[in-house]
Amino acid sequence: MWKKLRTFFFSLSLTFLFYIASCSSGGSKKPFFGTGTGTGTGTGPMPAYGPAPAYGPSVVMLTETEGRERIELVFDEESVTFANDYAFSNTSPAIEFEADGYESVKKVGYEFYSNDDASDANPVTALETDERTGLDTLYTADQVYFEVFDWNSYSGYMDKPSALDALETDVRAFIADLKSKGVLNP
């Protein structure tokens, strides 16, 4: 029985290694096994089990500032100017958080939910899961139009321009929806 288990786990680990080897390394032309020197401080070959953080290409993480700048740049094209760090509150559903941007006349706002926001423990400024649900409810009821752009959606890119382009695509989709609802001029 132990021999069968050992064989099973060995074949399972080989399958996992081949799966990792078949995954793209973000457009890198370096070989997965053996001869690459990596981009980190190490000089030896890349390990057979995949690139270690010191060797492999770093994954992009958009900062709060980068996300907000790109979002507001796209909205500037639509002549929408936001009040930054707006203390948004609503009673039903109960929502209270500090929005990155809000335009009170059109009732349009956004939150670039960054890594810093994810670690915010202050219930007055942080956007909680139930508050996100409340914002979706208000959006569906055409009362307030908030979009939350989560940094996790853009963290899989291997360079900042690609991540920012993906964010811009999402912002433009949000704007197109607002135009279809008549909130913004078509």
N, C-alpha and C positions, 0 to 999 in steps of 0.2 A: 504494500500500500504506500509506504513512504517513497519508494522508487517512482511510483506513478505520480504522486504529488510533486516530487522534485522535478520530474519531466514536464509536468503541466506548468509549473511556475517558471521553469526555464524557457519553455516555448512561449509563455505569456510575456515574459520579459523581452525576448527577442522580437516578438510582434510589436511591442511598445517601442523598442529601439528603431525598428524599421519604419514605424509610423512617424516617429520624430524625424528620422532621416528624410522622409518623403515630404515633410512640410517645408514650405518656402521659408527662406530666411530673410524675407522682406526685400527681395530683389538683389540681394548680395550675390556676387558672382564667385564668392569663395566656396571651395568645396566644404562639405559638411564634415567629412572625416579627414584627419591626418595632416594635410599639408598647409592649411591656413594658419596664419600667425595671429589672427584676430585683430581687434581694434583697441584692445585694452593695453594694460601695461605689461602683460605677459608676453613672452617670446616663443614659447613652446607651441606645439601643434594643438588644435582644438580637440577637446576630449571627445571620445566616441559616443558619449551619452548626450551630446548636444552642447551648444555654446553656453559657457558659464557667463554670468553677468559681466565679469571683467573682460571677457573675450568678445562676446557677441555685440551686435549693433544695439544701441540703446533704444528703448521704446520711448516715443514722444509723449510728453504729458503737457498739455496746454495749461498755462497759468490762468488765473483769474483775469489778469490784465489783458493778456492776449485774446482770450475769449470775448471779453467785453468790448475790446477795441474793434474786433472783426464784426461782431453783431451790430454795434452802433454805426460802423462804416456802411454796412448794407442798408440799415434803416435810414441813414442820412440821404440816400438816393431817393427814398420815398418821402422825404421831408418830415420825418418823424423824429422828434427830439425827446429824449427821456430825461426825467428827473432821476438822478443816480442815487443809489442807496436809499430807496424810498421805503418808508415804514408802512407796509401794506397790512391792512386788517379788514376782516369781514366777519360778521356775526353768524350767518347761517349759510353755508357751513363755517364753523369756527376756523379762521385762518389768521395767523399773525406771524409775519416774518419780514425781513429786510430784503426787498427785491433789488436786484442789480439795476433795473431800469423800469420806469413806469410812466406812461403818458396818460394823464387823468381824463383828458377830453375824449379821446378815442377809447379809453379803457383798455389799452394795450400795454403789456409788460413782459419782461423776460427775467429769467434767472439763469446765469451760467453757473451750474452747480459744479464747483471745482473741488479739488482735493482738500483745500482749506475749509470749504463749506461742509464737507463730509465729516470733518473732525470738530465742527462747531457744536459745542454742548449747550450753548445758551438758547433756551427755548423761545426767547423773544426774537432773536435774529435768525435762527436756523430754520430751514424748510424741512419739516418732518414728512414722513410718508403719508400720513392721513391728510396733511395740508396739500400735498400734491394731488391726492384724490379729490379734495375739495376744489382745487383750481380746475381740474378736469370737469367737474360738475358745473362750475360757473361758465366754463368755456362752452360746454355742450348746450347750456341754457342761454347762450349769447348774452351773458351779463358782463363778464370780464374775460379778456383774451390774454392769458398768460401762456408762455411756452417755457419749459425748463429744458435747457440744453445741458445734458449730463456729460462731464469730462470723460467718463468711462467710454462713451460712444466714440471718442476720438483718440483714445490712448493706444490703439493697435497700429497706428501708422508709424512708419519708420523715419519720417521727416516732418518738420513743422509745416511747410507749405501744403503738404497733402492733408494733414489734419485740419488746418485752417480752411482749406478748400471744401472739405467734407462738412465742416461747421457752416460755412457760407451756403452750401447747398441746402442744408436743413433750415437756415434762416430764410432763404428764398422760398422754400416750400411753405413756411409759416406765413410769409408775406402773401403768397399766392392764395392761401386759404383765407386770410383776412380780406383780400380783394374780392374773393368769391362771395363772402358774406356781406360785402358792402361797407366794411369797417374802414378800409382804405380805398382811395380812388383807383379804379382799374387802369 
